Amino acid sequence: MKPAILIDGGIHAREWISPAVVLYIINQLKNNPQQDPAIEKLVDLYDWYFIPVINPDGYVYTYTTDPCWRKNRRQTSSNPVCYGVDLNRNFGYDDKTWDPSVGGSSDPCNYVGYAGTGPFTEEESKAVMKVMNRKGVNFVAYMSFQSYSQIWAYPWGYTQDTLKDAQDLRNAANVGAAAIFSKSKKIYRVNQSALFPEFGLIAGASDDYARGGANIKYSYTIELRDTGEKKFFLPASEITPNGEEILEGVKAFANYIYKPRRKNYYYNKW
């Protein structure tokens, strides 16, 4: 069985650069317009799975009504103005990994961080969970592209406790970040999610579930451009450069984790 990599984007509606970068990567892997032998190799070595827009109704709403909207668009209260669950607070596999008091909110009218009434109350998060746990697929890496801050973060987010193999995740992420820097001189900081001051502690995130619930070792949240100047509203001219540098990061990362994993008991044999 070939190893597989899952990449998603658009979990937060206003992060427009995220789906664009995921689509850029799809086009490069599918069509390989530069005839890059490294891409040909990685397409042969891995099965690739993509979810470009996890949150389609929220994404559309940012274009039609409110460009700063973050959540999905399900009505969450009898109050007619209360809509939306933050999908990146709606994952979890126990009372610690889903907890609205840790970086979220239990208020169904909260504009930003409402976590729902429990894990996987939302069709969108349930759909991603089902992909992660799909039978017959050997997922070895998961990347959730979000924005902004230029960060490559690994679990845990809900606690500052450290994974026993955190150094493995850090090393692989550093390889990707170095490739990004070589391409564009953009710095992507690497660390455990809970240790980034921009994040703080966050329960219910998809990368924590991917690692702890779906047993995908190399699980990450990658915050794309920029570092705060334009925030969520990057001009269209930033799409291709962001896609180019992230593609280099993904290529280097995927190449790096291939050989070391072959003797790693953590995975199914392939």
Secondary structure, DSSP 8 states (H G I E B T S, - for coil): --EEEEEEE-SSTT-THHHHHHHHHHHHHHH-TT--HHHHHHHHH-EEEEES-S-HHHHHHHHHT-TT--S---B-SSSTT-B---GGGS--SSTTTS-TTTTSB--TT-SS-B--SSTT-SHHHHHHHHHHT-TT-EEEEEEEEEESS-EEEES-SS-S---TTHHHHHHHHHHHHHHHHHHH----EEEEGGG-TTT-S-SS-HHHHHHHTT--SEEEEEEES-SSSSTT---GGGHHHHHHHHHHHHHHHHHHHHHHHTT-TTS---
